[in-house]
Amino acid sequence: QNSQLSYHPGLMRGFWQFLQDLLRAQEPRALHPARTRNCNLRNWLHLPGLKYESPIQVIQRHLKKVLEITEKYGLTKDSYILYLGRIVPEKGISYLLNAYKVLEGRNNGVASKKLVIAGGSSDTADYQKELMDIAGDDENIIFTDFIQGEMLDELYSNAYIYVFPSDLEGMPLSLLEAMSYGNCCLTSDIPECASVIENQGVTFKAGDVN
């Protein structure tokens, strides 16, 4: 007899709360908070400066200096906004591209930061084309396709901010990974993301590009 698994958001949130409580209870010597980082967003997001500290204790990553990403994409430390994850519609990447275009149009400094969209298309070629059409010929928008290894580490280690505009999540592993590198994170306000960063990052209304 065939069985079918279904996703239950309430159950996933309950499991996530359990995981948070478990991590908080660990010995400090075993887990280390992510690096503290100043997130100076006020110049182009019109938000007060904030200091990001992980709301839970996470294993700290070894940060990488820029090498491969400079050679291949011309990126330097803190020179780009990063999305890293699967390129599928439910991740809300089209919102991010459109929001970036809005900020560019306001001429408030965002043009000094490139936008890097990193990840594989997961057989969604039509959606990939849609995103490329939104980006147009904007040289500040970089699509890397699937990455791994040293280049992935470099992208996480040197991003100015990490943006996660997802519409639908279970446990947002990409967000957790970004936090483990000490990134300042901006996420959609869906419960699965907001409960991860709590009051230590910035949330925005899901789907809002303004």
N, C-alpha and C positions, 0 to 999 in steps of 0.2 A: 504494500500500500504506500502510495506516494504521500509525503508530508511536505508542508510548506511552512517556512519560517516567516514571521512577520515582525516588523520593527515597532517597538513600543517606546515612545519618547519618555514617558514617565518612569518606566523601568530603567532605561538608560541613565536618566538623571539620578535615580536612586543609586545605581551602581557607581556613577561618578562621585557622588557625595561620599559613598563608602570608601572609594579609593582615596579621596582627599583626606578623610579622617585617618585612614591607614598610614598615609605618607607623613602626616603631621606627627604621628605617634612614634616615628622611627628615631633612632639615636642620631643626633646631629653629626656624629663622626661618619655615619654611613652615607648621608645625603647632604648635599651642599646647595645653598640657594644660588640661583642664577646671578650672574654679575649684575651689579647695580649700574644703571645707565641713565644719564640725563637725556630726556626727550624734549628738545627745543622745537616745539610745534607752533609756537605763537606767531612766527613770522608769516606763515602761509596757510595755517588752518584756523587762525584767530582763536586759538585756545591757550589757556595759561600753560606755562612750562610745567612739566610733571616729571617725577622721578619714578621709574619703573622698578619695582621689586616683585619677584614672583610671589603670588598669593599662596603657593604651596612650595614645599621644598623639593627641588628637582636636582637630578644629577647634572653638575655643571660640565658643559662641553669645553674641550680645548679649542680656543678660538684660533682661526687661521688668518694669516696676513694675505693681502691681495697679491696674487701671482697669475694664476690661469685666467681669472675673470678680467684682469687688466689686459692681458695679451689677446684674449679672444673678443671681448666686448668693450674694452676701453673703460671699465668700471674701476673706481677707486673707493676707498673707505668713505662711508656716509654719503656717497654720491647718488644713491638710488633708493627708490621705494620698491619693496619686494612683495610679490605674491609667489608662493611656491606650493604647488599641489597639483592635483589632477585637473586637466582642462575639460571640464564637463559643465553643463548648464547650471546644475544646482549649486555650484561653487560661487556663482554670482560675479564672474570675472567681467562680464559685459558692464555691470554697474561700476566696477572699478575703472575700467577704461573710460567710460562716459564721465565719471566724476573727475578723473584726471584731466580730461578735455575741458571741463567746466573750470577747473582751477587754473589751467593754462590760460584760458580766456580772461580770467580776472587779473592776470599779470601781477600776481602777488608773491612771486618768488618760487612757485612750484616748478617753473620751467628750468630752474637750476638743478632739479633732481630728476633723474631718469626714472622710468617705470619699467621694472623687469618682471615679466610673466614667465615663470619657470615651471615646466612640467610637461608630461606627455598628454596626448589628446584622447587616449583611451577609445580609439576607433570612432571618435565623433568628428569626422572631417568637416561636416557641414557647420558645426559650431565653431571649429577652429577658423574656418573661412569667415564666418560672421565676425569673429573677434578681429581678424586681420583687416576686414573692411572698416571696422570702427577705428582701428589704429591708423589706417590710411598710410600716408607717407611721413608720418611723424617720426623723426629720427630719434626722439627721446624715449620711444617705446620699443623695448627689446623683447622678443620671444626667443627663449633658449631651447625649446623642446625639452625632452627628457634629460635629466642630469643626475649624476650620482658621484660618489667618491669625493675627491678633493674639491672639485668645483662646487658641489653642493655645500660642503663645509664653508668654503670661502663666501658663497652668497649669503648664507645665514650669518656668518661672523661679521660681515662688513656692511650690512644693510642699515640705512638711516632709520627706517621703520618697516615693520612687517604688517601687511594689510590682509585681512581674511574676511571677504564680504559674503560668506556663504548663506544660502537660503535654508539649507537642510544639512544637519549633521547628526551623527551618532556620538562617538567620542572623537573630537577634532585633533587627530594625531599631528597634523601639520602645524597647528597652533601650539600644541605642547612642545613640539620640536623647536619651533621658533623661540619660545620662551626659554628653553634650555640653553640657548645661545645668548640670553640676556637681551633680546630684542624688545624694544618698545612696540606694542601690538595694538592695532586698531582693528576691531572686529564688528561684524553685524551684531545686533542686539538679541539674536535668537538665544533662548535659554542655554543651549548646549555650549555656546561660546561665552556668553556673559558670565556663566557660573564658573568658568575656568579662570578668567582674568579678574573677576570680582571688581573691586574698585581700584585696581592697580594698573589699568590701561584705559583705553578710550573705546566706547561703543557708539555705533550710529544705527539709525533705523534701517532695518534690512530693506534693500531695494532702493533706498533714497540716494540719488546721485548728486544732490545739492548740499 
